[in-house]
Amino acid sequence: MTMRSTSPRSENRMVPRRRTRIQPVKIVTLERTFLEDGTAIDRSSKGARVGRYAARRLPTLIALYDEVDRTFQAATLVWTRGLQIGLRFTGPVIAANRAEILRLTGRYYAIPD
């Protein structure tokens, strides 16, 4: 049996991406108010592809809260395809403080204050 070599898809990324293992994230406003839950599918230093659970309209400027690292990163919504979105990071990674962590991961985090 002969193995065929297939050429890799054309890549337009500026930096390599890495697949994540069902990494929970929260999409929040720049003021760090909860918008919705998601799952990071791919991630690089420049952006992320995020799976969503509902196709609600999102603002163009948002932040991604990484539940594992407990960090925020400002981002621009670049594209939407069904229940996935593409984000381009526009700011540095910022550690969440204790109050933010409790507000975003507490028992009723999705209910507005």
C-alpha positions, 0 to 999 in steps of 0.5 A, spaced: 500 500 500 502 506 498 501 512 502 500 519 499 502 525 502 497 531 502 500 538 503 498 542 509 492 547 508 494 554 507 495 557 513 495 565 514 496 565 521 502 570 524 503 565 529 502 558 530 496 556 534 495 550 539 489 546 540 486 546 547 483 541 551 476 543 553 479 549 556 473 553 559 473 561 558 468 566 559 466 572 554 466 578 558 465 586 557 472 590 557 469 592 564 469 585 566 462 584 566 459 576 564 456 576 557 457 568 556 460 562 557 465 558 552 470 553 550 477 555 547 478 551 541 485 553 539 489 559 542 495 563 540 499 569 542 495 573 537 488 570 538 483 564 539 477 560 536 472 560 542 466 555 542 459 558 544 453 555 547 448 560 544 448 565 538 447 571 541 450 578 538 456 580 542 460 587 542 466 587 537 470 589 543 470 584 549 475 580 553 476 573 554 477 570 562 481 564 562 478 560 568 484 555 568 489 561 568 484 566 572 486 571 567 483 576 562 485 579 555 482 584 551 480 582 544 476 584 538 471 579 535 474 578 528 469 573 525 463 569 527 461 562 524 455 558 527 457 557 534 464 559 534 467 566 534 474 568 532 478 573 537 484 577 536 487 579 542 488 587 543 492 587 550 496 584 555 494 578 559 492 581 566 491 577 572 484 577 575 484 579 582 480 575 588 473 579 587 473 578 580 474 571 580 469 570 586 464 574 581 465 570 575 466 563 578 461 564 584 454 560 585 450 565 581 455 568 576 451 569 570 446 573 574 447 580 573 448 584 580 
